[in-house]
């Protein structure tokens, strides 16, 4: 009887749960991991990122190309220089054969990487080498200005949106002052003034010909365009339950901003970064084209376009090459920025699906 009862009790008792292997437990990758996975699945975003890195790598190789391949100094005039085309030595600047025969005609594209691949400008300088050096400066200024803009805008937007009141009033009025001026008019005005004296902020001094001067100017003029969306997002976050709960338990303002506010606005700042990089690069090119951006002996894509204006009908490659580089870089940055926005903003994905 005892054995039968024990067997029946064991049959009636629930079976012990089967342990789940640790490898079978699926952990959430988190919001950033999910966004990264979605970006990887976005073919246009990944293709644009690959193209951008190719442009970046090629531009970074500018010193190697100039010294080891083209054997030229892209910043020194070469009026009396010669090069080799088809085994024959020809002058870089040939006497003009049009009109009255005055002036000189630069050599055109040879499509030979070792001898003036894209021809020369009016001073006999290798356009291809200058294009690569100019790309380094344009990309450096564009990314640095975008980073500075997003950093300042993030700080101002978080402070104004979280504290409100007097803090919001003062910061918003400062943004309104900058917002009131057209972007290019304000940037040109600041460039004209600062190019004569430079900038000195405490121990930090920026010379008139420094590349950091256009970085500072471009980074400041675009702050309102990024700070206002961040301010609005922070004001909306203040109404959320988790922020109210943090305030209710007595958390300090600094802790709330660091733990609850900043992590929620960080995706917005990340989305703005590639878009502002493209916009800053375009602004720098416009300022340099007007001779109030990058100053000689430095070069940028905008200065090269300016150098080729007089050669537009005889040697269009001098102007077309940097123009195409600017357009291509801006397009790939905007495509990548759209992919980042779709990955980090669920509402953007829903709008796109609808």
C-alpha positions as CSV (number, residue, x, y, z in Angstrom):
1,X,0.0,0.0,0.0
2,X,2.8,2.4,0.9
3,X,4.6,1.9,-2.5
4,X,1.3,2.3,-4.4
5,X,0.5,5.5,-2.5
6,X,3.9,7.0,-3.1
7,X,3.8,6.2,-6.8
8,X,0.3,7.8,-7.1
9,X,1.5,10.9,-5.2
10,X,4.5,11.2,-7.5
11,X,2.2,11.0,-10.6
12,X,-0.2,13.6,-9.2
13,X,2.5,16.1,-8.2
14,X,3.6,18.7,-10.9
15,X,6.7,17.9,-12.8
16,X,9.8,20.0,-11.9
17,X,10.4,22.7,-14.5
18,X,13.0,21.9,-17.0
19,X,16.0,24.4,-16.7
20,X,16.5,26.7,-19.6
21,X,20.0,26.7,-21.0
22,X,21.8,30.1,-20.5
23,X,22.5,30.3,-24.2
24,X,18.8,30.2,-25.0
25,X,18.1,33.3,-22.9
26,X,17.6,36.3,-25.2
27,X,18.6,39.6,-23.8
28,X,17.4,43.0,-25.2
29,X,20.1,44.8,-27.1
30,X,18.9,48.1,-25.7
31,X,17.7,51.2,-27.7
32,X,21.2,52.0,-29.1
33,X,21.8,48.4,-30.1
34,X,18.4,48.3,-31.8
35,X,19.1,51.5,-33.6
36,X,22.5,50.3,-34.7
37,X,21.0,47.1,-36.1
38,X,18.3,49.0,-38.0
39,X,21.0,51.3,-39.5
40,X,22.9,48.2,-40.7
41,X,19.7,47.0,-42.4
42,X,19.3,50.3,-44.1
43,X,21.1,49.9,-47.4
44,X,21.0,53.5,-48.5
45,X,22.4,54.6,-45.1
46,X,25.2,52.0,-45.2
47,X,26.1,52.8,-48.8
48,X,26.3,56.5,-48.1
49,X,28.4,55.8,-45.0
50,X,30.8,53.7,-47.1
51,X,31.1,56.5,-49.7
52,X,31.7,59.1,-47.1
53,X,34.5,57.0,-45.5
54,X,36.1,56.6,-49.0
55,X,36.0,60.4,-49.4
56,X,37.5,60.9,-46.0
57,X,40.3,58.3,-46.5
58,X,41.2,59.7,-49.9
59,X,41.4,63.3,-48.5
60,X,43.5,62.1,-45.6
61,X,46.0,60.7,-48.1
62,X,46.5,64.2,-49.5
63,X,50.2,64.5,-48.2
64,X,51.1,61.1,-49.6
65,X,49.6,61.9,-53.0
66,X,51.2,65.2,-53.3
67,X,54.7,64.1,-52.2
68,X,54.9,60.5,-53.4
69,X,52.7,60.3,-56.5
70,X,52.2,63.8,-58.0
71,X,55.6,65.1,-56.7
72,X,54.2,68.6,-56.4
73,X,53.6,71.4,-53.8
74,X,49.9,72.3,-54.1
75,X,50.4,75.6,-52.2
76,X,53.3,77.0,-54.2
77,X,53.0,78.8,-57.5
78,X,54.5,76.9,-60.4
79,X,54.2,79.5,-63.2
80,X,57.3,78.4,-65.0
81,X,56.9,74.7,-64.3
82,X,56.7,71.8,-66.8
83,X,55.2,68.3,-66.8
84,X,55.2,65.2,-69.0
85,X,52.4,64.2,-71.2
86,X,52.8,61.3,-73.6
87,X,56.5,61.3,-73.1
88,X,56.9,64.9,-74.0
89,X,57.7,67.8,-71.7
90,X,55.2,70.6,-71.9
91,X,54.7,73.8,-69.9
92,X,52.1,73.8,-67.1
93,X,51.0,77.3,-68.2
94,X,51.1,77.7,-72.0
95,X,50.7,81.1,-73.7
96,X,47.1,81.9,-74.6
97,X,46.1,81.2,-78.3
98,X,42.8,82.9,-78.1
99,X,41.8,86.6,-78.6
100,X,44.8,88.9,-78.4
101,X,47.0,86.1,-77.2
102,X,47.4,87.7,-73.8
103,X,47.8,85.7,-70.6
104,X,48.3,82.0,-70.2
105,X,46.2,78.9,-70.4
106,X,46.7,76.2,-67.7
107,X,47.2,72.7,-68.7
108,X,44.0,70.7,-68.8
109,X,43.3,67.3,-67.2
110,X,45.8,64.7,-68.2
111,X,44.0,61.8,-66.4
112,X,47.5,60.7,-65.3
113,X,47.7,60.5,-61.5
114,X,51.4,61.3,-61.6
115,X,51.1,64.4,-63.8
116,X,48.3,66.9,-63.2
117,X,45.4,64.5,-63.1
118,X,42.8,67.3,-63.1
119,X,45.1,69.9,-64.7
120,X,46.3,73.1,-63.0
121,X,44.9,76.4,-61.9
122,X,45.9,79.8,-62.9
123,X,49.1,79.7,-60.8
124,X,50.2,76.3,-62.1
125,X,49.2,74.4,-59.0
126,X,48.0,70.8,-59.2
127,X,44.2,70.8,-58.9
128,X,44.0,67.2,-57.8
129,X,46.4,67.7,-54.9
130,X,44.7,70.9,-53.9
131,X,41.3,69.1,-54.1
132,X,42.5,66.5,-51.6
133,X,44.0,69.1,-49.2
134,X,40.9,71.3,-49.6
135,X,38.7,68.3,-48.7
136,X,40.6,67.7,-45.5
137,X,39.9,71.3,-44.4
138,X,36.3,71.3,-45.5
139,X,35.5,68.1,-43.8
140,X,37.4,69.1,-40.6
141,X,35.6,72.5,-40.4
142,X,32.2,70.9,-41.2
143,X,32.4,68.2,-38.6
144,X,34.0,70.4,-35.9
145,X,31.5,73.2,-36.5
146,X,28.6,70.6,-36.3
147,X,30.0,69.1,-33.1
148,X,30.4,72.6,-31.5
149,X,26.9,73.6,-32.6
150,X,25.3,70.4,-31.3
151,X,27.2,70.7,-28.0
152,X,26.2,74.3,-27.4
153,X,22.7,73.7,-28.5
154,X,22.3,70.7,-26.3
155,X,23.5,72.6,-23.2
156,X,21.3,75.6,-24.0
157,X,18.2,73.5,-24.9
158,X,18.4,71.3,-21.8
159,X,18.9,74.3,-19.4
160,X,16.2,76.4,-21.0
161,X,13.7,73.6,-21.3
162,X,14.3,72.1,-17.8
163,X,14.5,75.2,-15.6
164,X,12.1,77.4,-17.5
165,X,11.2,80.8,-16.1
166,X,14.0,83.4,-16.1
167,X,16.6,80.9,-17.4
168,X,14.4,80.0,-20.3
169,X,13.6,83.7,-21.0
170,X,17.2,84.8,-21.1
171,X,18.4,81.9,-23.2
172,X,15.5,82.1,-25.6
173,X,16.0,85.8,-26.1
174,X,19.7,85.2,-26.9
175,X,18.6,82.5,-29.4
176,X,16.1,84.9,-30.9
177,X,18.8,87.5,-31.5
178,X,20.9,85.0,-33.5
179,X,17.8,83.7,-35.2
180,X,16.8,87.2,-36.4
181,X,19.7,87.4,-38.7
182,X,19.9,85.5,-42.0
183,X,22.5,82.7,-41.5
184,X,24.8,83.7,-44.3
185,X,24.6,87.4,-43.6
186,X,25.5,86.9,-40.0
187,X,28.3,84.4,-40.9
188,X,29.8,86.8,-43.5
189,X,29.6,89.8,-41.0
190,X,31.3,87.9,-38.2
191,X,33.9,86.6,-40.7
192,X,34.7,90.1,-42.0
193,X,35.1,91.4,-38.5
194,X,37.1,88.6,-36.9
195,X,39.4,88.1,-39.9
196,X,41.1,91.3,-39.0
197,X,41.6,90.7,-35.3
198,X,40.9,87.1,-34.5
199,X,39.3,85.9,-31.3
200,X,40.5,85.8,-27.7
201,X,38.4,84.1,-25.1
202,X,40.3,84.0,-21.8
203,X,43.4,81.9,-22.3
204,X,42.2,80.7,-25.7
205,X,43.3,82.7,-28.7
206,X,42.3,82.0,-32.3
207,X,44.3,83.8,-35.0
208,X,42.8,85.5,-38.0
209,X,44.0,82.9,-40.4
210,X,43.2,79.9,-38.2
211,X,40.9,77.1,-39.4
212,X,39.2,77.2,-36.1
213,X,37.8,80.7,-36.8
214,X,35.2,79.5,-39.4
215,X,34.5,76.5,-37.0
216,X,33.6,79.0,-34.3
217,X,31.5,81.2,-36.6
218,X,29.6,78.4,-38.3
219,X,29.1,76.6,-35.0
220,X,27.5,79.6,-33.3
221,X,25.2,80.8,-36.2
222,X,23.4,77.4,-36.3
223,X,22.9,77.0,-32.6
224,X,19.3,78.3,-32.5
225,X,18.2,75.8,-35.2
226,X,19.3,72.9,-33.1
227,X,18.6,74.3,-29.6
228,X,14.9,75.0,-30.2
229,X,13.9,71.4,-31.0
230,X,15.9,70.2,-28.0
231,X,14.3,72.8,-25.7
232,X,10.8,71.7,-26.8
233,X,11.7,68.0,-26.3
234,X,13.0,68.7,-22.7
235,X,9.8,70.7,-21.9
236,X,7.8,67.7,-23.0
237,X,10.0,65.4,-20.9
238,X,9.3,67.4,-17.8
239,X,5.7,66.3,-18.0
240,X,6.5,62.6,-18.0
241,X,5.8,60.4,-15.0
242,X,9.4,59.3,-14.5
243,X,10.7,62.8,-14.2
244,X,7.8,63.7,-11.8
245,X,8.7,60.6,-9.8
246,X,12.4,61.6,-9.6
247,X,11.4,65.1,-8.4
248,X,9.0,63.6,-5.9
249,X,11.7,61.4,-4.3
250,X,13.9,64.5,-3.9
251,X,16.5,63.9,-6.7
252,X,18.6,67.0,-7.4
253,X,18.2,68.9,-10.7
254,X,21.7,67.8,-11.8
255,X,20.9,64.2,-11.2
256,X,17.6,64.4,-13.0
257,X,19.2,66.1,-16.0
258,X,22.0,63.6,-16.1
259,X,20.0,60.4,-15.6
260,X,16.6,61.2,-17.1
261,X,16.8,64.2,-19.4
262,X,20.1,64.0,-21.3
263,X,19.8,60.3,-22.2
264,X,16.4,61.0,-23.8
265,X,17.6,64.0,-25.8
266,X,20.9,62.4,-26.9
267,X,19.3,60.6,-29.9
268,X,18.0,63.9,-31.2
269,X,21.6,65.4,-31.0
270,X,23.0,62.3,-32.7
271,X,20.4,62.7,-35.5
272,X,21.4,66.4,-36.0
273,X,25.2,65.7,-36.1
274,X,25.5,64.3,-39.7
275,X,22.9,66.7,-41.0
276,X,24.6,69.7,-39.5
277,X,28.0,68.4,-40.7
278,X,26.7,68.7,-44.3
279,X,25.2,72.1,-43.7
280,X,28.3,73.4,-42.0
281,X,30.5,72.2,-44.9
282,X,28.2,73.9,-47.4
283,X,28.4,77.1,-45.3
284,X,32.2,76.9,-45.1
285,X,32.4,76.5,-48.8
286,X,30.2,79.5,-49.4
287,X,32.3,81.7,-47.0
288,X,35.6,80.5,-48.6
289,X,34.2,81.2,-52.0
290,X,33.6,84.7,-50.9
291,X,37.2,84.9,-49.5
292,X,35.9,85.3,-45.9
293,X,36.4,81.6,-44.9
294,X,39.6,79.6,-45.2
295,X,42.5,82.0,-45.8
296,X,45.6,81.4,-47.9
297,X,47.9,79.5,-47.9
298,X,45.3,77.0,-46.7
299,X,42.7,75.6,-49.2
300,X,39.2,74.3,-49.1
301,X,36.7,73.3,-51.7
302,X,35.2,76.7,-51.7
303,X,38.5,78.5,-52.3
304,X,39.3,76.2,-55.2
305,X,36.0,77.0,-56.8
306,X,36.9,80.7,-56.4
307,X,40.3,80.1,-58.0
308,X,38.7,78.5,-61.0
309,X,36.1,81.2,-61.8
310,X,38.3,82.9,-64.4
311,X,39.0,79.5,-66.0
312,X,35.4,78.3,-66.1
313,X,35.2,78.3,-69.9
314,X,38.7,77.1,-70.7
315,X,39.5,74.8,-67.8
316,X,36.2,73.9,-66.1
317,X,37.7,71.0,-64.2
318,X,39.2,73.5,-61.7
319,X,35.7,74.5,-60.6
320,X,33.7,71.4,-61.4
321,X,35.9,69.0,-59.4
322,X,35.4,70.7,-56.0
323,X,31.7,71.4,-56.8
324,X,31.1,67.7,-57.5
325,X,33.0,66.8,-54.3
326,X,30.8,69.2,-52.2
327,X,27.6,67.9,-53.7
328,X,28.5,64.2,-53.3
329,X,29.6,64.7,-49.7
330,X,26.5,66.6,-48.8
331,X,24.2,64.0,-50.4
332,X,25.8,61.0,-48.6
333,X,25.8,62.8,-45.3
334,X,22.1,63.7,-45.7
335,X,21.2,60.1,-46.7
336,X,23.1,58.8,-43.7
337,X,21.4,61.4,-41.4
338,X,18.0,60.2,-42.7
339,X,18.9,56.7,-41.9
340,X,20.0,57.6,-38.4
341,X,16.8,59.6,-37.9
342,X,14.6,56.7,-38.9
343,X,16.6,54.3,-36.6
344,X,16.4,56.6,-33.5
345,X,13.0,58.2,-33.9
346,X,10.1,55.7,-33.9
347,X,7.7,58.4,-35.0
348,X,9.8,58.9,-38.2
349,X,9.5,55.2,-39.0
350,X,5.7,55.3,-38.5
351,X,5.4,58.4,-40.7
352,X,7.5,56.7,-43.4
353,X,5.4,53.5,-43.2
354,X,2.2,55.6,-43.5
